[in-house]
Amino acid sequence: MVTSNLQSETVCCKRQAGRPRSESARMAILESAYSFLEEKPVAEISTLHIAQKAGVSTATVYRWWATKEALLLEALLSRRKCAVMLSTEGAPLDRLRDYVVQVGRFFTGKSGIVVARILTAIQDNPVLRQEFIDQIYAPSNREVGCGVEGAISAGQFPGNTVAAVFLDCIFGSLLSRLLIRHTPMDDAFVIDVFEMVVAGIRARSGALLTR
């Protein structure tokens, strides 16, 4: 299932024929940036090298991105958009579980290495950290937070559920396995984490009501 997911990433993100020249150049830059992220730490990647591999000038790169960090984050985000999407159909809790499974699959293979490199680099790079918060962390939290609110409205979560705690409990577990790499990540692990967090939220709500 992971292989299929990675293949769909590649198909989704390949440059399409017939794009305007400027859009083709922009996509070539994003693809170049992402390819460097697959092979090198962030600190070893330069805007010049990205531009050279994409066949454009650095001025062309800076036409769209003010910093190398913004470019690298958008390169990651463009791949993530192809692989991780919160469905608008089905029960809210089912949609959240499917979303979390997609994230777990994205955290495997080369895409997982890219995410780990970005998360490692933001510890010493405040510019990259802010770009990560603005481009990926905050939008994802808002999106999944709406899913949690939908689960509350549908009666699948208690009304006192805190979306931020739900997200940190789940994704903290996934990120631990991603960064430490002590054990491979698979669907079974991701689903176990999801179901344990959901059960904990429901059990805590019941305990509070009996106090």
C-alpha positions as a Markdown table, in Angstrom:
| # | Residue | x | y | z |
|---|---|---|---|---|
| 1 | Met | 0.0 | 0.0 | 0.0 |
| 2 | Val | 2.9 | 2.3 | 0.7 |
| 3 | Thr | 4.4 | 1.7 | -2.7 |
| 4 | Ser | 1.1 | 2.5 | -4.4 |
| 5 | Asn | 0.9 | 5.7 | -2.4 |
| 6 | Leu | 4.4 | 6.8 | -3.5 |
| 7 | Gln | 3.6 | 6.0 | -7.1 |
| 8 | Ser | 0.5 | 8.1 | -6.9 |
| 9 | Glu | 2.7 | 10.9 | -5.5 |
| 10 | Thr | 5.0 | 10.7 | -8.5 |
| 11 | Val | 2.1 | 10.7 | -11.0 |
| 12 | Cys | 0.4 | 13.6 | -9.3 |
| 13 | Cys | 3.4 | 15.7 | -9.2 |
| 14 | Lys | 4.9 | 15.1 | -12.6 |
| 15 | Arg | 5.1 | 18.2 | -14.8 |
| 16 | Gln | 2.2 | 18.2 | -17.2 |
| 17 | Ala | 2.6 | 18.9 | -20.9 |
| 18 | Gly | 1.3 | 22.2 | -22.3 |
| 19 | Arg | 1.9 | 24.4 | -19.3 |
| 20 | Pro | 2.9 | 28.0 | -19.9 |
| 21 | Arg | 6.6 | 28.5 | -19.9 |
| 22 | Ser | 6.6 | 30.4 | -16.6 |
| 23 | Glu | 4.6 | 27.7 | -14.9 |
| 24 | Ser | 6.9 | 25.0 | -16.3 |
| 25 | Ala | 9.9 | 26.8 | -14.9 |
| 26 | Arg | 8.2 | 27.2 | -11.5 |
| 27 | Met | 7.5 | 23.5 | -11.4 |
| 28 | Ala | 11.0 | 22.6 | -12.5 |
| 29 | Ile | 12.3 | 24.7 | -9.5 |
| 30 | Leu | 10.0 | 22.9 | -7.1 |
| 31 | Glu | 11.1 | 19.5 | -8.4 |
| 32 | Ser | 14.7 | 20.5 | -8.2 |
| 33 | Ala | 14.4 | 21.7 | -4.7 |
| 34 | Tyr | 12.6 | 18.5 | -3.6 |
| 35 | Ser | 15.2 | 16.3 | -5.3 |
| 36 | Phe | 17.9 | 18.0 | -3.2 |
| 37 | Leu | 15.9 | 17.5 | 0.0 |
| 38 | Glu | 15.8 | 13.8 | -0.8 |
| 39 | Glu | 19.6 | 13.7 | -0.9 |
| 40 | Lys | 21.0 | 16.5 | 1.3 |
| 41 | Pro | 20.5 | 18.2 | 4.7 |
| 42 | Val | 18.9 | 21.6 | 4.4 |
| 43 | Ala | 22.1 | 23.4 | 5.3 |
| 44 | Glu | 23.9 | 21.9 | 2.3 |
| 45 | Ile | 21.3 | 23.0 | -0.2 |
| 46 | Ser | 21.8 | 26.3 | -2.0 |
| 47 | Thr | 19.5 | 28.4 | -4.1 |
| 48 | Leu | 22.1 | 28.5 | -6.8 |
| 49 | His | 22.3 | 24.7 | -7.0 |
| 50 | Ile | 18.5 | 24.5 | -7.1 |
| 51 | Ala | 18.4 | 27.0 | -10.0 |
| 52 | Gln | 21.2 | 25.3 | -11.9 |
| 53 | Lys | 19.5 | 21.9 | -11.7 |
| 54 | Ala | 16.1 | 23.5 | -12.8 |
| 55 | Gly | 17.8 | 25.2 | -15.7 |
| 56 | Val | 16.9 | 28.7 | -14.6 |
| 57 | Ser | 18.6 | 31.8 | -13.1 |
| 58 | Thr | 18.6 | 32.6 | -9.4 |
| 59 | Ala | 16.7 | 35.7 | -10.3 |
| 60 | Thr | 13.9 | 33.5 | -11.6 |
| 61 | Val | 13.8 | 31.6 | -8.3 |
| 62 | Tyr | 13.6 | 34.8 | -6.3 |
| 63 | Arg | 10.7 | 36.0 | -8.4 |
| 64 | Trp | 8.5 | 33.4 | -6.6 |
| 65 | Trp | 10.3 | 32.8 | -3.3 |
| 66 | Ala | 12.0 | 35.3 | -1.1 |
| 67 | Thr | 14.1 | 32.8 | 0.7 |
| 68 | Lys | 15.5 | 29.3 | 0.2 |
| 69 | Glu | 13.5 | 28.2 | 3.2 |
| 70 | Ala | 10.2 | 29.2 | 1.7 |
| 71 | Leu | 11.1 | 27.4 | -1.5 |
| 72 | Leu | 12.0 | 24.2 | 0.3 |
| 73 | Leu | 8.8 | 24.2 | 2.3 |
| 74 | Glu | 6.7 | 24.7 | -0.8 |
| 75 | Ala | 8.5 | 21.9 | -2.5 |
| 76 | Leu | 7.6 | 19.6 | 0.4 |
| 77 | Leu | 4.0 | 21.0 | 0.5 |
| 78 | Ser | 3.5 | 20.4 | -3.2 |
| 79 | Arg | 4.3 | 16.7 | -2.7 |
| 80 | Arg | 2.3 | 16.4 | 0.5 |
| 81 | Lys | -0.8 | 17.9 | -1.2 |
| 82 | Cys | -0.7 | 15.0 | -3.7 |
| 83 | Ala | -0.5 | 12.4 | -0.9 |
| 84 | Val | -2.4 | 13.7 | 2.1 |
| 85 | Met | -6.0 | 15.0 | 1.7 |
| 86 | Leu | -8.8 | 15.2 | 4.2 |
| 87 | Ser | -11.9 | 13.8 | 2.6 |
| 88 | Thr | -15.2 | 15.7 | 2.6 |
| 89 | Glu | -17.3 | 12.5 | 2.5 |
| 90 | Gly | -18.2 | 10.0 | 5.1 |
| 91 | Ala | -18.4 | 10.2 | 8.9 |
| 92 | Pro | -16.1 | 12.7 | 10.5 |
| 93 | Leu | -14.1 | 10.2 | 12.6 |
| 94 | Asp | -13.7 | 7.9 | 9.5 |
| 95 | Arg | -12.3 | 10.8 | 7.6 |
| 96 | Leu | -9.9 | 11.7 | 10.3 |
| 97 | Arg | -8.7 | 8.1 | 10.6 |
| 98 | Asp | -8.1 | 8.0 | 6.8 |
| 99 | Tyr | -6.2 | 11.3 | 7.0 |
| 100 | Val | -3.9 | 10.0 | 9.7 |
| 101 | Val | -3.2 | 6.9 | 7.8 |
| 102 | Gln | -2.3 | 9.0 | 4.7 |
| 103 | Val | 0.1 | 11.0 | 6.9 |
| 104 | Gly | 1.7 | 7.8 | 8.2 |
| 105 | Arg | 2.2 | 6.5 | 4.6 |
| 106 | Phe | 3.8 | 9.9 | 3.7 |
| 107 | Phe | 6.2 | 9.5 | 6.6 |
| 108 | Thr | 7.7 | 6.4 | 4.9 |
| 109 | Gly | 10.2 | 6.1 | 2.1 |
| 110 | Lys | 12.0 | 9.2 | 0.7 |
| 111 | Ser | 9.1 | 11.5 | 1.6 |
| 112 | Gly | 9.7 | 10.5 | 5.2 |
| 113 | Ile | 13.4 | 11.3 | 4.9 |
| 114 | Val | 12.5 | 14.7 | 3.5 |
| 115 | Val | 10.1 | 15.5 | 6.4 |
| 116 | Ala | 12.7 | 14.3 | 9.0 |
| 117 | Arg | 15.3 | 16.6 | 7.4 |
| 118 | Ile | 13.0 | 19.6 | 7.6 |
| 119 | Leu | 12.0 | 18.9 | 11.2 |
| 120 | Thr | 15.7 | 18.5 | 12.2 |
| 121 | Ala | 16.7 | 21.7 | 10.4 |
| 122 | Ile | 14.1 | 23.9 | 12.0 |
| 123 | Gln | 15.7 | 23.4 | 15.4 |
| 124 | Asp | 18.6 | 25.6 | 14.3 |
| 125 | Asn | 17.0 | 27.6 | 11.5 |
| 126 | Pro | 14.4 | 30.1 | 12.8 |
| 127 | Val | 13.5 | 31.2 | 9.3 |
| 128 | Leu | 12.8 | 27.7 | 8.2 |
| 129 | Arg | 10.9 | 27.0 | 11.5 |
| 130 | Gln | 8.6 | 30.0 | 10.9 |
| 131 | Glu | 8.0 | 29.0 | 7.2 |
| 132 | Phe | 7.2 | 25.5 | 8.4 |
| 133 | Ile | 4.6 | 26.9 | 10.9 |
| 134 | Asp | 3.1 | 29.2 | 8.4 |
| 135 | Gln | 3.0 | 26.9 | 5.4 |
| 136 | Ile | 2.4 | 23.5 | 6.9 |
| 137 | Tyr | 1.8 | 23.3 | 10.6 |
| 138 | Ala | -0.9 | 26.0 | 11.1 |
| 139 | Pro | -2.9 | 25.2 | 7.9 |
| 140 | Ser | -2.9 | 21.4 | 8.7 |
| 141 | Asn | -4.0 | 22.1 | 12.3 |
| 142 | Arg | -6.8 | 24.3 | 11.1 |
| 143 | Glu | -7.9 | 21.6 | 8.5 |
| 144 | Val | -7.8 | 18.7 | 11.0 |
| 145 | Gly | -9.2 | 20.9 | 13.7 |
| 146 | Cys | -12.3 | 21.4 | 11.6 |
| 147 | Gly | -12.5 | 17.6 | 11.3 |
| 148 | Val | -12.4 | 17.3 | 15.1 |
| 149 | Glu | -15.2 | 19.9 | 15.4 |
| 150 | Gly | -17.2 | 17.8 | 12.9 |
| 151 | Ala | -16.7 | 14.7 | 15.0 |
| 152 | Ile | -17.9 | 16.7 | 18.1 |
| 153 | Ser | -21.0 | 17.9 | 16.2 |
| 154 | Ala | -21.8 | 14.3 | 15.0 |
| 155 | Gly | -21.5 | 13.0 | 18.6 |
| 156 | Gln | -18.4 | 11.0 | 17.9 |
| 157 | Phe | -16.3 | 13.0 | 20.3 |
| 158 | Pro | -17.4 | 14.6 | 23.6 |
| 159 | Gly | -18.0 | 18.3 | 23.6 |
| 160 | Asn | -14.9 | 19.0 | 25.8 |
| 161 | Thr | -12.5 | 17.5 | 23.2 |
| 162 | Val | -9.5 | 19.8 | 22.6 |
| 163 | Ala | -8.4 | 19.5 | 19.0 |
| 164 | Ala | -4.8 | 20.6 | 19.7 |
| 165 | Val | -4.4 | 17.8 | 22.3 |
| 166 | Phe | -5.9 | 15.3 | 19.9 |
| 167 | Leu | -3.5 | 16.3 | 17.2 |
| 168 | Asp | -0.4 | 16.4 | 19.4 |
| 169 | Cys | -1.2 | 12.9 | 20.8 |
| 170 | Ile | -1.5 | 11.3 | 17.4 |
| 171 | Phe | 1.1 | 13.1 | 15.4 |
| 172 | Gly | 3.6 | 13.2 | 18.3 |
| 173 | Ser | 3.6 | 9.4 | 18.2 |
| 174 | Leu | 4.1 | 9.3 | 14.5 |
| 175 | Leu | 6.8 | 11.9 | 14.5 |
| 176 | Ser | 8.7 | 10.0 | 17.3 |
| 177 | Arg | 8.8 | 6.9 | 15.1 |
| 178 | Leu | 9.7 | 9.0 | 12.0 |
| 179 | Leu | 12.6 | 10.8 | 13.7 |
| 180 | Ile | 14.1 | 8.0 | 15.8 |
| 181 | Arg | 13.4 | 5.2 | 13.3 |
| 182 | His | 13.6 | 2.5 | 16.0 |
| 183 | Thr | 10.7 | 0.6 | 14.4 |
| 184 | Pro | 9.2 | 0.8 | 10.9 |
| 185 | Met | 5.9 | 2.7 | 10.5 |
| 186 | Asp | 3.0 | 0.9 | 9.0 |
| 187 | Asp | -0.8 | 1.2 | 8.8 |
| 188 | Ala | -1.4 | -1.1 | 11.7 |
| 189 | Phe | 0.7 | 1.1 | 14.0 |
| 190 | Val | -0.9 | 4.3 | 12.8 |
| 191 | Ile | -4.4 | 2.9 | 13.3 |
| 192 | Asp | -3.5 | 1.6 | 16.7 |
| 193 | Val | -2.4 | 5.1 | 17.7 |
| 194 | Phe | -5.5 | 6.7 | 16.3 |
| 195 | Glu | -7.9 | 4.3 | 18.1 |
| 196 | Met | -6.0 | 4.5 | 21.4 |
| 197 | Val | -6.2 | 8.3 | 21.4 |
| 198 | Val | -9.9 | 8.3 | 20.5 |
| 199 | Ala | -10.6 | 5.7 | 23.2 |
| 200 | Gly | -8.6 | 7.9 | 25.7 |
| 201 | Ile | -10.6 | 11.0 | 24.8 |
| 202 | Arg | -13.9 | 9.2 | 25.3 |
| 203 | Ala | -12.8 | 7.5 | 28.6 |
| 204 | Arg | -11.5 | 10.8 | 30.0 |
| 205 | Ser | -14.8 | 12.5 | 29.2 |
| 206 | Gly | -16.7 | 9.8 | 31.0 |
| 207 | Ala | -14.4 | 10.0 | 34.0 |
| 208 | Leu | -14.9 | 13.8 | 34.2 |
| 209 | Leu | -18.7 | 13.4 | 34.2 |
| 210 | Thr | -18.6 | 10.9 | 37.1 |
| 211 | Arg | -16.5 | 13.2 | 39.4 |
